[in-house]
Amino acid sequence: MTTPAQESNHRLNIVAAESARQTALGTAKVAYDGSPAAYPTYAAAIKAADVANLRAIIASAAANGLDGPRQTLKELTGSYV
């Protein structure tokens, strides 16, 4: 059973992870010039931001005695880690 403090801490970690994701997405959008040649780099940056976000949420869940979104990570990376 988790405590309210663990759940609160996990919520704060989710907000921090999403903030970092949004910053990374914004940086990728600014760097993308719209050309077909730049698209693979842009797509990789978006995927990396999503993967980092999920890994941060999973780590927070584990640290706070909760379950994280492992199946979603598997779909993005082909791995549960």
C-alpha positions in Angstrom: 0.0 0.0 0.0 1.3 3.4 -0.8 1.1 6.5 1.3 -0.3 9.8 0.4 3.2 11.2 0.5 4.4 8.6 -2.0 1.5 9.4 -4.3 2.1 13.1 -4.0 5.8 12.7 -4.7 5.0 10.6 -7.8 2.6 13.2 -9.1 5.3 15.9 -8.7 7.8 13.7 -10.6 5.3 13.2 -13.4 4.9 16.9 -13.7 8.7 17.4 -13.8 9.1 14.6 -16.4 6.4 16.2 -18.6 8.0 19.6 -18.2 11.3 18.2 -19.4 9.5 16.4 -22.3 7.8 19.6 -23.4 11.1 21.5 -23.3 12.7 18.8 -25.5 9.8 18.8 -27.9 10.0 22.6 -28.2 13.8 22.4 -28.8 13.2 19.8 -31.5 10.6 22.0 -33.2 12.8 25.0 -33.2 15.7 23.0 -34.7 13.5 21.4 -37.4 13.6 23.5 -40.6 10.8 21.6 -42.4 13.1 19.9 -44.9 12.7 16.2 -45.7 16.4 15.7 -44.9 16.0 17.1 -41.4 12.9 15.0 -40.6 14.7 11.9 -39.4 16.6 13.9 -36.8 13.4 15.6 -35.7 11.6 12.3 -35.4 14.4 10.8 -33.4 14.4 13.8 -31.0 10.6 13.4 -30.5 11.0 9.7 -29.8 13.9 10.3 -27.4 11.8 12.8 -25.5 8.9 10.4 -25.2 11.2 7.5 -24.1 13.0 9.7 -21.5 9.6 10.8 -20.2 8.3 7.3 -19.7 11.6 6.1 -18.1 11.4 9.0 -15.6 7.8 8.0 -14.8 8.7 4.3 -14.4 11.6 5.2 -12.2 9.4 7.4 -10.0 6.7 4.8 -9.8 9.3 2.2 -8.7 10.8 4.6 -6.1 7.3 5.2 -4.7 6.0 1.7 -4.7 3.7 2.1 -7.7 3.4 0.5 -11.1 4.6 2.4 -14.2 3.6 2.3 -17.9 6.0 -0.4 -19.0 3.9 -1.7 -21.9 4.0 1.8 -23.5 7.8 1.9 -23.2 8.0 -1.6 -24.9 5.9 -0.3 -27.8 8.3 2.7 -28.2 11.6 1.0 -27.7 11.1 -2.7 -28.1 12.3 -3.1 -24.5 10.8 -2.9 -21.0 13.9 -1.0 -19.8 
